Amino acid sequence: MNLFFLFSFINGVIAIIFGLFVYFKNRKDLTNIFFFLMNLGIAIWSFSYCQWLLMEVEGNALFWSRMLNFGATLIPILYLHWVFCLLNLVKKKKGIIITGYLITFVFLLFSFTPYYIKSVEPVLSFNYWPQAGLLYIFFLFLGYLGLVGYTLYQLFKTRKITFGEKKTQIDYIILASIIGFGGGATNFPLMFGVTLFPPFGQPLIAVYVVILTLAITRYHLFGIRFILTEILIGTIGLTLAIQTLTAPSFGLKIFGFALLTAFAFMAYLLIKYTYLEIRRRQEIEKIDRAKSEFISIASHQLRTPLTAIKGYISMILEGVYGKLSGKQTKPLENVYYSNERLIKLVNDLLNLSRLDAGKIEFSPEPTSLEEMVSGIVEELRINAEKKGLYMKMIKPSESLPKIMADQDKIRQVVLNIVDNAIKYTKEGGITIKLEKINDEERIRISDTGEGMTKHEIDSLFQMFSRATAGTQLHAEGAGLGLYVAKRFIEMHGGKIWVESPGKGKGSTFIIGLPIHLDPKLLKAKTKTITKQPDNFF
Amino acid sequence: MAKKILLIEDEKVLAEMYQEKLTEAGFEVIWTMEAKDGLELARKEKPDLVLLDILLPRENGVFFLNQLRKDPQTSSIPVVVFSNYDDPETKKKSARLGAEEYLIKTDYTPQEIVEKIKGYLK
């Protein structure tokens, strides 16, 4: 017995067990049926491989080598059919499937003739390695490369328009396919007398089956790690057991047994702790996911009625439903601005939940702060003027260079601060100044409003914090905006702070952004939320 | 002749509101709640622009965009996505599938959306 025998045997057993496991999960599901059939092909290949390795007579070895190739020939078309079931492509790609079966049928018809496998020859450590006949070359190109390649192409294509869990599932299938069929392909060169490397097909196909099973039974990534740990431990254990049993002397047998016992004990501990760790992490992830999903769905659901209120009120104010009397305008405007506050709160909560979950995207691009700030000033000027406030922008004498910044986030921060400045200033106005200081571009937003004490300044950027002005009746907001702003600026490696000479003397918010973004910040780009609605595939 | 807008929106209240505003702004509006019906209407009616929501019953807005781009009859129709589903990955996919813009509905009044549409139809 050698390792190839061992791997083939394990491979066949794994293929049968996992195939049956998936099949019995839902016997009516075509995807499960074809997964089982594909695994049956793998099992025929693997068990015939075991038989073939045991053969000592050339004729018998030839028969079993043809038998194993019979199994191998079945795999690509059953793989294609299974993947097409999974991707709902069966109806659309009926022609391809039928053609695939016809080609496979022709190969199977010839699989026990010299046209397919012409002979067996000694290759590397194998006494009887099968040698490819003429038709086998066609199988390699049409069956193996053609069918498998086309299936992979469809997987990649579907992946592009797929989201969330289904996308992860496709990723696993692609990974497994590359490992499995890549490994399987290492058997072929030897069939043409090319002996550059040994055949890795058997162990890698076992990995292929395990990953695919996990992918379609929707196990979590940690589940895969757990199974892979078990496979690794099992393989080492079996190797040690074989070495112990076949050891040439009694002393070595005793040594091997002691080693095996120690290994078994450590393996038990490793599996136990891996399992506990996985469970713990799964629990944490479950809570995290539930939280993110709740916020994401809740904010979407909240936004729908807010959109309707905003839309209809704005249309009433525009006079779409007739001219308003002076008395009607003010209350409607109040409803409109109250609704805007709610919209802002929902946005802040959504941002906050994403920031806390580390799932907010950072997409820096060349940005002209000058252009961005001018746009914001123009946008908010009307609000300032309505309150009788001035709005002034002081540009630098020399144009500032573009910097790498996430435009949406910086815009949101500046908009938020200028908007607050308008809200908290009763008379005077707001001055926005752009300047370059050393390696930094700064935006200074000064107002002639309430001003702040030192204590207020210290706690301003904390969550749910508002300065005294913000606790008065006319002030708005939950105190989340500045906290989110700080986090956004820090994402850029920049800083945000506030200066105020004291109560009644106004305040100045300063945003400093580095001209050259630290490349580490780009590498540390956080994940995006992948949660998608259920109908996304 | 009035420009034709295909509105794909499953929230009845919002659909009525946008339909009203767009009609008032001089557009001809065709409305559907589902992506598949939308594809059929796009082929049949050849709209000048599609205003597309993302979260729809059964097939979603990304599916619609993907199918629309595949069909040579409809592949060049401009699409403006508008949704309250604020997801970076969905935004990227929409951009990759040629959506002109991905608007968050709560950030825009119907009038502002009309202005955006006018800009794209110039």
Interface residues (C-beta under 8 A of the other chain):
Chain A: K160 I161 F163 S296 S299 H300 R303 T304 L306 T307 A308 K310 G311 Y312 S314 M315 E318 V320 I343 V346 N347 L350 I360 E361 S363 T528 I529 T530 K531 Q532 P533 N535 F536
Chain B: E11 V13 L14 M17 Y18 E20 K21 E24 L55 L56 P57 R58 E59 N60 V62 F63 N66 N84 Y85 D86 D87 P88 E89 T90 K93 R96 L97 I104 K105 T106 D107 T109 P110 Q111
